[in-house]
Amino acid sequence: MLDPLKTSSYDYDLPKEFIATHPVSPADSARLLVYNRATNTITHTTFKNLIDFLPQNLSVFLNDTK
């Protein structure tokens, strides 16, 4: 059984070819995995579809200061 308090419980192999070395263009085409706890489902999508997974009454504040 995994101990959720030990960081070693979250170790896994990740092949180097799965590690991004350059930003994707356009940025909103970056891949996104969405896990729905209510239905126990996983959806593979992109960040341009993020709004489809957020509650309608959610407020999002962006800070674009440099």
N, C-alpha and C positions, 0 to 999 in steps of 0.2 A: 504494500500500500504506500502511496506517495504521501510524504509529509508536506503539506502546503506551506509550511513556514521555512522550509529549507530551499535555498536557491537551486541546489542540485536537482530538485524535483522538476525543474523547468529546463534542464539541459536537453538538447536534441541536436542531431546532425543537420547541417545546412550546407548543401553543395555550393561551391563558390559561384557557379553560373546562375544561382538564384539571388545573388547579392547585387543590387543596383550599383553601378559605378558612375553613371551619368544620369542627370535628371531627365525625366520624360518630357517630351514636348508634343502638344501643349500640356501644361501641368495638370489640368483637370482630367486628363486621360490616364492618370496614375491608377493602378489597380487598387481595389478596395474590397475587403472581405467583411461582410455584415453577418453577425450572429444574432438571431432572434430568440431570446430566452423563452418567450411565451410559446413558440411553436417548435423550438429546438431545431431550427433550420439554419442553414448557411447559404448565403447568396454571394456569388462572385460578381462584382460590378466595377464601376470606375467612380472616381470622386465627382465627376460631373453629374452623377445620379444621387449624390448624397442627400439632397433635399427630399427625395422620395422616401427616405428612411427616418426622417426627423419628425417629431410631433408638430402639429399645426400651430400650437400655441407657444412654441419655443422661441426665445429671443437669442440671437447670435450677435455678438459684438466683435468686430475685427479691429485690431490695432495695427495700422500700417506705418507707424512712426519709425524713423531710422535713427 
